[in-house]
C-alpha cells in the first residue's frame, strides 16, 4: 500500500528534484524512494 506524504521545500529544490528525475527518466517520488532505500539509516546497512 502506498501512502501520500506532503513536504514543504523551496522552489529551487523542487526544480532541482524535477530536473534530476527527468534526467533519470523517473518520477520525483521514485527517486526519493530509491534514495531512502539505499541510504544508511541507523545501524542498518543500505540495500543494494
MIVEX-965061 format. One record per residue: residue number from 1; residue in one letter; x, y, z of N, C-alpha, C, CB in turn. Coordinates in steps of 0.05 Angstrom, whole numbers. Each point is the difference from the previous one (the first is absolute). Glycine has a CB too. Layout:
REM residues N
seq NUM, type A, nc1 X, nc2 Y, nc3 Z, cac1 X, cac2 Y, cac3 Z, cc1 X, cc2 Y, cc3 Z, cbc1 X, cbc2 Y, cbc3 Z
...
REM end
This chain:
REM residues 48
seq 1, type X, nc1 17, nc2 -24, nc3 0, cac1 -17, cac2 24, cac3 0, cc1 18, cc2 25, cc3 0, cbc1 -37, cbc2 -25, cbc3 24
seq 2, type X, nc1 30, nc2 44, nc3 -40, cac1 14, cac2 25, cac3 -1, cc1 -13, cc2 21, cc3 17, cbc1 16, cbc2 -11, cbc3 -46
seq 3, type X, nc1 0, nc2 29, nc3 57, cac1 -11, cac2 22, cac3 16, cc1 10, cc2 26, cc3 -10, cbc1 -2, cbc2 -30, cbc3 40
seq 4, type X, nc1 -15, nc2 50, nc3 -42, cac1 8, cac2 26, cac3 -9, cc1 12, cc2 16, cc3 23, cbc1 -36, cbc2 -1, cbc3 -35
seq 5, type X, nc1 59, nc2 14, nc3 30, cac1 13, cac2 17, cac3 20, cc1 5, cc2 27, cc3 -13, cbc1 22, cbc2 -41, cbc3 23
seq 6, type X, nc1 -30, nc2 62, nc3 -9, cac1 4, cac2 27, cac3 -10, cc1 25, cc2 12, cc3 15, cbc1 -50, cbc2 6, cbc3 -10
seq 7, type X, nc1 67, nc2 6, nc3 -5, cac1 23, cac2 14, cac3 11, cc1 1, cc2 28, cc3 -11, cbc1 26, cbc2 -44, cbc3 5
seq 8, type X, nc1 -13, nc2 62, nc3 10, cac1 3, cac2 27, cac3 -9, cc1 30, cc2 4, cc3 -6, cbc1 -40, cbc2 17, cbc3 27
seq 9, type X, nc1 46, nc2 -9, nc3 -52, cac1 27, cac2 5, cac3 -8, cc1 1, cc2 26, cc3 -16, cbc1 10, cbc2 -50, cbc3 -2
seq 10, type X, nc1 13, nc2 61, nc3 -1, cac1 3, cac2 25, cac3 -15, cc1 -6, cc2 -5, cc3 -30, cbc1 34, cbc2 17, cbc3 33
seq 11, type X, nc1 -40, nc2 4, nc3 -47, cac1 -6, cac2 -2, cac3 -29, cc1 25, cc2 -10, cc3 -14, cbc1 -34, cbc2 37, cbc3 3
seq 12, type X, nc1 58, nc2 -28, nc3 5, cac1 24, cac2 -9, cac3 -12, cc1 5, cc2 -30, cc3 4, cbc1 19, cbc2 45, cbc3 7
seq 13, type X, nc1 -25, nc2 -55, nc3 16, cac1 3, cac2 -28, cac3 6, cc1 -20, cc2 -16, cc3 -17, cbc1 16, cbc2 10, cbc3 47
seq 14, type X, nc1 -40, nc2 0, nc3 -50, cac1 -20, cac2 -13, cac3 -16, cc1 9, cc2 -3, cc3 -29, cbc1 -36, cbc2 18, cbc3 31
seq 15, type X, nc1 46, nc2 4, nc3 -42, cac1 10, cac2 0, cac3 -27, cc1 23, cc2 -20, cc3 -4, cbc1 -14, cbc2 49, cbc3 -5
seq 16, type X, nc1 32, nc2 -49, nc3 25, cac1 23, cac2 -18, cac3 -2, cc1 -9, cc2 -29, cc3 1, cbc1 29, cbc2 35, cbc3 22
seq 17, type X, nc1 -48, nc2 -42, nc3 -4, cac1 -10, cac2 -27, cac3 2, cc1 -13, cc2 -9, cc3 -27, cbc1 -7, cbc2 6, cbc3 50
seq 18, type X, nc1 -9, nc2 12, nc3 -61, cac1 -14, cac2 -6, cac3 -25, cc1 20, cc2 -4, cc3 -23, cbc1 -40, cbc2 27, cbc3 16
seq 19, type X, nc1 61, nc2 -10, nc3 -17, cac1 20, cac2 -2, cac3 -21, cc1 15, cc2 -26, cc3 3, cbc1 4, cbc2 50, cbc3 -2
seq 20, type X, nc1 3, nc2 -57, nc3 27, cac1 15, cac2 -25, cac3 4, cc1 -18, cc2 -24, cc3 -7, cbc1 26, cbc2 21, cbc3 37
seq 21, type X, nc1 -51, nc2 -21, nc3 -30, cac1 -18, cac2 -22, cac3 -7, cc1 -3, cc2 -2, cc3 -30, cbc1 -25, cbc2 7, cbc3 43
seq 22, type X, nc1 23, nc2 16, nc3 -57, cac1 -2, cac2 -1, cac3 -29, cc1 26, cc2 -12, cc3 -13, cbc1 -30, cbc2 40, cbc3 2
seq 23, type X, nc1 53, nc2 -32, nc3 9, cac1 25, cac2 -12, cac3 -10, cc1 1, cc2 -30, cc3 3, cbc1 23, cbc2 43, cbc3 11
seq 24, type X, nc1 -34, nc2 -53, nc3 11, cac1 0, cac2 -28, cac3 6, cc1 -24, cc2 -15, cc3 -12, cbc1 24, cbc2 11, cbc3 42
seq 25, type X, nc1 -40, nc2 3, nc3 -57, cac1 -25, cac2 -11, cac3 -12, cc1 -17, cc2 -13, cc3 21, cbc1 25, cbc2 -8, cbc3 -43
seq 26, type X, nc1 -30, nc2 23, nc3 64, cac1 -15, cac2 -11, cac3 23, cc1 -18, cc2 22, cc3 11, cbc1 38, cbc2 -32, cbc3 11
seq 27, type X, nc1 -51, nc2 26, nc3 11, cac1 -17, cac2 20, cac3 13, cc1 14, cc2 10, cc3 26, cbc1 -42, cbc2 -21, cbc3 -19
seq 28, type X, nc1 34, nc2 43, nc3 29, cac1 12, cac2 11, cac3 25, cc1 -6, cc2 -21, cc3 22, cbc1 -6, cbc2 48, cbc3 -15
seq 29, type X, nc1 -17, nc2 -58, nc3 16, cac1 -6, cac2 -20, cac3 21, cc1 18, cc2 -24, cc3 -2, cbc1 -47, cbc2 14, cbc3 -1
seq 30, type X, nc1 53, nc2 -23, nc3 -23, cac1 17, cac2 -24, cac3 -3, cc1 29, cc2 6, cc3 7, cbc1 -30, cbc2 -16, cbc3 -36
seq 31, type X, nc1 40, nc2 40, nc3 29, cac1 28, cac2 6, cac3 7, cc1 3, cc2 3, cc3 31, cbc1 7, cbc2 22, cbc3 -45
seq 32, type X, nc1 -27, nc2 -11, nc3 58, cac1 1, cac2 2, cac3 29, cc1 -1, cc2 -28, cc3 13, cbc1 -23, cbc2 46, cbc3 -2
seq 33, type X, nc1 5, nc2 -63, nc3 -9, cac1 -2, cac2 -27, cac3 10, cc1 26, cc2 -15, cc3 -4, cbc1 -49, cbc2 0, cbc3 -10
seq 34, type X, nc1 61, nc2 2, nc3 -14, cac1 25, cac2 -14, cac3 -5, cc1 22, cc2 10, cc3 19, cbc1 -13, cbc2 -5, cbc3 -48
seq 35, type X, nc1 14, nc2 31, nc3 53, cac1 20, cac2 11, cac3 17, cc1 -3, cc2 -10, cc3 29, cbc1 1, cbc2 41, cbc3 -28
seq 36, type X, nc1 -25, nc2 -41, nc3 39, cac1 -3, cac2 -8, cac3 28, cc1 6, cc2 -29, cc3 5, cbc1 -34, cbc2 36, cbc3 5
seq 37, type X, nc1 29, nc2 -53, nc3 -25, cac1 5, cac2 -28, cac3 3, cc1 29, cc2 -7, cc3 -5, cbc1 -46, cbc2 -10, cbc3 -14
seq 38, type X, nc1 62, nc2 29, nc3 5, cac1 29, cac2 -4, cac3 -3, cc1 16, cc2 16, cc3 20, cbc1 -7, cbc2 -9, cbc3 -48
seq 39, type X, nc1 -6, nc2 26, nc3 64, cac1 14, cac2 16, cac3 20, cc1 3, cc2 -16, cc3 25, cbc1 -19, cbc2 42, cbc3 -20
seq 40, type X, nc1 41, nc2 -37, nc3 34, cac1 5, cac2 -12, cac3 26, cc1 -19, cc2 14, cc3 20, cbc1 49, cbc2 -12, cbc3 -11
seq 41, type X, nc1 -65, nc2 -4, nc3 25, cac1 -18, cac2 10, cac3 20, cc1 5, cc2 -15, cc3 26, cbc1 -36, cbc2 13, cbc3 -35
seq 42, type X, nc1 44, nc2 0, nc3 56, cac1 7, cac2 -13, cac3 25, cc1 23, cc2 -19, cc3 -5, cbc1 -48, cbc2 3, cbc3 15
seq 43, type X, nc1 46, nc2 -28, nc3 -4, cac1 21, cac2 -19, cac3 -2, cc1 -4, cc2 -20, cc3 -23, cbc1 6, cbc2 5, cbc3 48
seq 44, type X, nc1 -27, nc2 -2, nc3 -63, cac1 -6, cac2 -18, cac3 -23, cc1 18, cc2 7, cc3 -23, cbc1 -47, cbc2 -5, cbc3 15
seq 45, type X, nc1 56, nc2 -15, nc3 -29, cac1 16, cac2 4, cac3 -24, cc1 -19, cc2 6, cc3 -23, cbc1 36, cbc2 -32, cbc3 16
seq 46, type X, nc1 -27, nc2 49, nc3 -35, cac1 -17, cac2 6, cac3 -23, cc1 -5, cc2 -25, cc3 -17, cbc1 17, cbc2 47, cbc3 0
seq 47, type X, nc1 -40, nc2 -48, nc3 -13, cac1 -6, cac2 -22, cac3 -17, cc1 11, cc2 5, cc3 -28, cbc1 -42, cbc2 -10, cbc3 26
seq 48, type X, nc1 51, nc2 -10, nc3 -39, cac1 11, cac2 3, cac3 -28, cc1 -18, cc2 -12, cc3 -20, cbc1 45, cbc2 0, cbc3 18
REM end
